[in-house]
């Protein structure tokens, strides 16, 4: 989506920092060597929120091209995190499918016992303590596929618990 704002009303960011490098980007803005050497600050458009760097040395200025607003940068970062989370979930689900595993049950915590996760793997049911799965899922991934498997088991166990809580809440 093309921004049609003319950036006529702007304000300066309070943060001022020293000159480190030219900010002009040819062919969008022209370099002004007389502006090099003093201060740099960010200029913000009051209408659309876009920003650009400005170098100032006395009465000499050099402008960077207008860039995305802080809100746009935040939105892009959130989209990037969401894509990474979805990719990790796909990898984790693939690790569970490769082992033919499924979370069947999460037993409630009782006095003197840990919460257990019952996993069905290849026709066999295995009960594993939830704290052990958490420890395994928190390890650094060395590429053997176990850490994504344990993370998937954790996620599926949490989903299973949520479904049980919803079922219990609806019964009352």
N, C-alpha and C positions, 0 to 999 in steps of 0.2 A: 504494500500500500504506500503510495507516494505521499509525502507530507507536502501540503500546499501552503503551509504557514510561511509568511515573509519575515518572521523574526524581527518585527519593528520595535516591540517593547521588550527590553531586556533588563536584567539586573546582574550585578557582579556577585559571585560567591565570596563569602567573607575570608576564605582561606587564600592566602597569597604565599607563593613559594618562589624560590630563586630560579633563574634561567638555567636550564640544563641542556636544551637542544632546540633547534628551530621547530615551529609547530605548523608551518605552512606545508600544504600538500599540493604540489603541482599536478595537474593544471587547474585545480579547484580554487586555490588561493595563491597569491604571490608572496614570495619571500621578501622580507624587508630587513636587511642586515643591520640597519641602524637601530632596530628594535631589540636586537640581541644583547644580552649581557646584564639586564636588570631584573625585572620581576615577571612572573607569570601568574595568571589567575583564570578561573573558569567563568564564562559568561553564560547565563541561563535565560532562555526565552520564557517570558511570563505567560505567553499564550499556549505553547505546546509542550514546554518543559525540556526542549532539546538543549544540549550544551555544546560549548566549544572552548578551546583554550585560546587565551590572548596573551601575547608578549607585549610588554610596555617598557620603553626606555625613554623617559622624558616625554616628548610629544610624538614619538615614533611608536607605531603599533604593527603587530603582525598577527593575523588571525588564522586559526585552524578552521577546517570545514565544520559545519554543524553536524553533530553526531546525535545518536539516540538519547532520549530522555532517561532519567534514572529509573522511572517506572518501566520503560521498555527494556532496559538492561536487566531489571529484576525479573520481568516476565520471561525473558529469554533464559535466564539462569534457572528459573523454576521449571521451564520446559525441558531444559537439558537434564536436570535432576530426575524429572519424571521419566524421560526416555531411558536413562541409566537404570532406574529402578525397575522399569518394565523389562529391560534386557536381562537384568539379574534374575528376575522372577522366571523368565523363560529358561534361563540356564539352570536354575534350581529345579524347575518342573521337569526338565529333560533329565536331570540327574536322578530324580525319583522314578521316572518312567524307565530309565535304563536298568534300575534295580527292581523293577516291577513292585514298587512299594506304594502303600496307601495307609494314611492314618485312619485307624478304625475307631479308636476311642481314647479319651483322656479321662483317667480316673480322678475323682476329686481327692483333695488332700485330706487325709484322716490323721488323727492323733498318732504320732510315732511313725508315720509313713510319709514318703515323698509322693508328690504328684507323679503319676506314671502315664506314659504315652504308649498306647498299644499300636504297633505297626504290623501290617500284613505284608510280608515279603515272600513272593514265590510260593504262596500257599501256606506258609507258616506264620503264626502270630508271635510277635516278640514284644515284651513289655520292657521299656527302658525308662529310667528316671528322667524327668524333665530337666533337672539341674545338670545332668550329664550331657543331654542334648544341647543345652544352652552353652556349656563349656566347649563342646565340639564345634558349635556354630560360630563361636567367638574367635576361633583360631585364625591365623593367617592362612590364606588359601595357597597351597603349594602346587595346585594344578592336578591333583589326583582325583578330583570330583567329589570328595567326601564332604568338604565344607559346604558347597552348594546343596548337597543332599541334606545335611543337617539343618541348613537354613530353611530349606523347603519343608522339612518335617516340622520345624518350629512354626513356620507360617501356617501350615495346614492344621497344626494343633491349636493355634490361636483361633483360626476360623471355626474349627470344630467347637471350641469352648463358647465362642460368640453365638453360634447356632443353638447350642444347648441352653445358654442363658436366655436367648430370645424365646425359645420353646417354653422354658420354665416361666418367664414373665407373662406369656400369653395364656398360660394355664390358670392364672389368677385374675 
